[in-house]
Amino acid sequence: MYNLRQYLRRQYFYLSTIPNLFRLHEMSFFRKYLKIRGNDRILDVACGIGVYANRLAKRAACVVGFDLSYNNIAIANHIRKDNTFFYCGNAEEICHPNNSFDIVISICAIEHFNDSKKSIAEMFRVLKPGGQLLVTVDSLENINSREFIEFHRKFCLVQKYYTVGTVRKELEAVGFEIRTIKPILVSPFSATMCKFAFKIMKWPMLFGMYSLLAYQLTLILDKFSSDRNSGIIIAVYALKTKE
Ligand SMILES: C[S@@+](CC[C@H](N)C(=O)[O-])C[C@H]1O[C@@H](n2cnc3c(N)ncnc32)[C@H](O)[C@@H]1O
């Protein structure tokens, strides 16, 4: 009985995290840029509870995900697919050999690491030459409320916020060749909708419904926004073109 209750709780927790305004935008970036072949091995750095790893596993040979949080990995292992594998690990010391993955992803994660530069160098090391990297980072550059940024920093345990320039610099410093770098949720109205999203995040059903609606609206508003250089998130697609 206890196991069933725990199973249902974890399933509910996992499913309730899927319709999420930020994730919907990130997923759309994935679909647009990431080219996955059936025999690809993918590494998800700081995979959280494994939402992205499970999604990508449908199209790849296998997805390996790791995270510092034991609780996240417990949930990820609970709902894992046959070809997804999860373990507790540190992004600053990735325990895989050089050139061992075709694709590395790290979603809304590097801004949480103590040493982002070390972890980016590790991602470069484990990626095969010609391999693809997809990262997203929190930016909040289009939010002008210091109060909200401080709330967000504490709520999400962010170590530092990125701009297009700073994320480009850190990735290029280790040798990545950036193909696309794109601020997401750029319009002032999208920024306001994001702020509201944080207010209702504690009610997963409401947040889920809001996210589905807000996603469509923010897509349209961002298309017509005059300022596309700063956003809530920055998404990057890059390649390891040299060793
Ligand atoms: C905002 S969550 C994103 C999780 C996941 N990528 C997603 O989008 O669902 C940030 C994650 O980074 C993890 N994390 C923080 N520092 C880490 C480190 N040094 N190594 C591995 N994971 C880390 C946290 O445990 C947390 O799960």
PDBQT file of the ligand as one rigid body, heavy atoms in Angstrom, charges set to zero:
ROOT
HETATM    1  C1  LIG A 301      16.254  24.126 -12.479  1.00  0.00    +0.000 C 
HETATM    2  S1  LIG A 301      16.717  22.466 -12.223  1.00  0.00    +0.000 S 
HETATM    3  C2  LIG A 301      16.670  21.855 -13.899  1.00  0.00    +0.000 C 
HETATM    4  C3  LIG A 301      16.498  20.360 -13.965  1.00  0.00    +0.000 C 
HETATM    5  C4  LIG A 301      16.273  19.776 -15.342  1.00  0.00    +0.000 C 
HETATM    6  N1  LIG A 301      17.383  20.066 -16.239  1.00  0.00    +0.000 N 
HETATM    7  C5  LIG A 301      14.988  20.239 -15.926  1.00  0.00    +0.000 C 
HETATM    8  O1  LIG A 301      14.987  21.150 -16.735  1.00  0.00    +0.000 OA
HETATM    9  O2  LIG A 301      13.960  19.674 -15.568  1.00  0.00    +0.000 OA
HETATM   10  C6  LIG A 301      18.467  22.571 -11.880  1.00  0.00    +0.000 C 
HETATM   11  C7  LIG A 301      19.047  21.234 -11.486  1.00  0.00    +0.000 C 
HETATM   12  O3  LIG A 301      20.460  21.340 -11.358  1.00  0.00    +0.000 OA
HETATM   13  C8  LIG A 301      20.856  20.414 -10.365  1.00  0.00    +0.000 C 
HETATM   14  N2  LIG A 301      22.240  20.728  -9.972  1.00  0.00    +0.000 N 
HETATM   15  C9  LIG A 301      22.688  21.818  -9.311  1.00  0.00    +0.000 A 
HETATM   16  N3  LIG A 301      24.036  21.765  -9.182  1.00  0.00    +0.000 NA
HETATM   17  C10 LIG A 301      24.441  20.624  -9.799  1.00  0.00    +0.000 A 
HETATM   18  C11 LIG A 301      25.716  20.015 -10.034  1.00  0.00    +0.000 A 
HETATM   19  N4  LIG A 301      26.854  20.589  -9.610  1.00  0.00    +0.000 N 
HETATM   20  N5  LIG A 301      25.755  18.848 -10.686  1.00  0.00    +0.000 NA
HETATM   21  C12 LIG A 301      24.631  18.255 -11.132  1.00  0.00    +0.000 A 
HETATM   22  N6  LIG A 301      23.400  18.778 -10.948  1.00  0.00    +0.000 NA
HETATM   23  C13 LIG A 301      23.293  19.958 -10.299  1.00  0.00    +0.000 A 
HETATM   24  C14 LIG A 301      19.799  20.564  -9.290  1.00  0.00    +0.000 C 
HETATM   25  O4  LIG A 301      19.751  19.463  -8.433  1.00  0.00    +0.000 OA
HETATM   26  C15 LIG A 301      18.536  20.701 -10.153  1.00  0.00    +0.000 C 
HETATM   27  O5  LIG A 301      17.921  19.468 -10.370  1.00  0.00    +0.000 OA
ENDROOT
TORSDOF 0
